Amino acid sequence: MLSPVTKLNKQLKYGYKSFADPSDLADRSRDFCALNGSCDLHHHPKDVPLKQLVSGSPYVFDRKVSGPEETDEDRTNQATLLHLYAVSVTFAIGVTIALILHTYLGERLVLAKGAVVSDHELCSAFGHRVLRDGGSSVDAAVTAALCLGVVHPHVSGVGGGGVMLVHDIRKNKTRVIDFQGSAPKTLKEEMLQNVSEVKAGLQVGVPGMLRGLHRAHSLYGSLPWEDVVARAAAVAKEGFNVSFSLAEAISKVKAQRVSQRFRDLFFPDGQALRAGSSLTMSSLAGVLEAGLSNFYDGNVSKEMEDEVRANGGVLSREDISAYSVLVEQPLEGLYNESIIQVPPQPAGAALISALNMLEGLHLNENNNTENQTHHWVAEALKEALASGLGDPKYNSSVTQLLSDMLSKTQAEVLRQRINSSHTSAPDSIRSLQTERMAGHVAVMGPDDLMVTVTSSLSTPFGSRIVTASGVILNSLMFNSSWTNEARGQLSKDQKTKVQPGKRILSSLMPVIVMPAGHRCGVYMALSSSGGATEFECDRSGLTN
């Protein structure tokens, strides 16, 4: 009998596959596109809900749509048109009544299993299966996020950090669960001054991902924590096929200096793993199964301390044990009659500030060329990021600065600094580092929760330090003060300087969008998987 992981690996081998069980397909085949790797519409079930399509699947757009069919029938017959009008009006009235009943009586008029989207279809499938098994939207998001940390170890994992937004549609309440990394207590600013010479161990911040996901589960979970985690552990234990993204990341570090443990994992027999090859991470599965206390207070924390210190770092078991998750209220802005909710400073405030500036430019109304639009957007983001927001617990001026950034009046002032060809941007503006990476999961389930979570090791494979248990540790300290790329040095802005225990400056930015003033309208849970480039990706999704 096939295990769930083996079954899903087979089911998802060719790209787009439905989450339906084999028994749901007309001929009981395992997927729609298994015949010679091509899509045969005769093998599709009669009804595949749109919510089940895997995001980013190349097969979604490959299907042929037949054009208008020639016929001698006169379809302009007035009686036929009147009949169509009557049906349309009746249908519209019915939909309106249904929406009113749903809004005021709160009944679920349509039962659905929900939708799960992530950067890897295997993780999306596992998340969707959690929903089918009665799990909450947060349960599904936790499983999918942990799964991404297994199949995309160059992007995220339990050795990194992240942010989750959860919006309860019925209660109209949103929580931000912040599990981004923090600086070790003995780390000093001067240790990070010359970026090119920073030792691998000094790049490592306290990893918060596992504790953060556990906190989210304690607030919104319905399945046992062990069940939710075991699904991701099974992927690591039984193995998976290397994706093109992972294979490309591995090939880029082939000539670079990495540990023997790293090479044993990704360069077996001296050859880089290629797309489609099998990778098993059984030690990492053991970490997930061992539980939270072993990670933050047991053997795994000791391993992390030993590896970091062997690589010139200062992270201690005390730093790891003392890590705490922040549960906060989101920042909120209004853009084109929609409420935008984002994590607190700095990334969220920068996005809202940029949107406030762009709203006054009327990008979609002024017939701007594509290049002009990109220029306006780039300059607005630069102005927003130039603010130098940091952790308000370590600098009292951040609170007032945050208030100014969210102000429409201040947005007008900043907007005046931009014209069609250049901006008088201050010297403190820092370049966005495109090499940073992040993984993303979004879930909307039948429990009326919208969940979006973004996680990261910062740069590909983080610090490239791998513990004996297979945990890849982050390079989050490079986020602590965005670097001046021209000089290869860290910014000297006092609001963003490194301090012991301080939350790391991050560009991770999941976003929740909802209608303003009423419950009916467009709801979105979005983010992107490009690290610092998320600013532009999220902006593009919101303004278009």
Secondary structure, 3 states (H helix, E strand, C coil): CCCHHHHHHHHCCCCCCCCCCHHHCCCCCCCCCCCCCCCCHHHCCCCCCHHHCCCCCHHHHCCCCCCCCCCCCCCCCHHHHHHHHHHHHHHHHHHHHHHHHHHHHCCCCCCCCCEEEECCHHHHHHHHHHHHCCCCHHHHHHHHHHHHHHHCCCCCCCCCEEEEEEEECCCCEEEEEECCCECCCCCCHHHHCEHHHCCHHHHCCECCHHHHHHHHHHHHCCCCHHHHHHHHHHHHHHCEECCHHHHHHHHHCCCCCCCHHHHHHHCHHHCCCCCCCEECCHHHHHHHHHCHHHHHHCHHHHHHHHHHHHCCCCCCHHHHHCCCCEEECCEEEEECCEEEEECCCCHHHHHHHHHHHHHCCCCCCCCCCHHHHHHHHHHHHHHHHCCCCCCCCCCCHHHHHHHHHCCHHHHHHHHCCECCCCECCCCCCCCCCCCCEEEEEEEECCCCEEEEEEEEEECCCCCCCECCCCCECCCHHHHCCCEECCCCEECCCCCCCCCCCCECCCCCCCEEEEECCCCCCCCEEECCCCHHHHHHHHHHHHHC
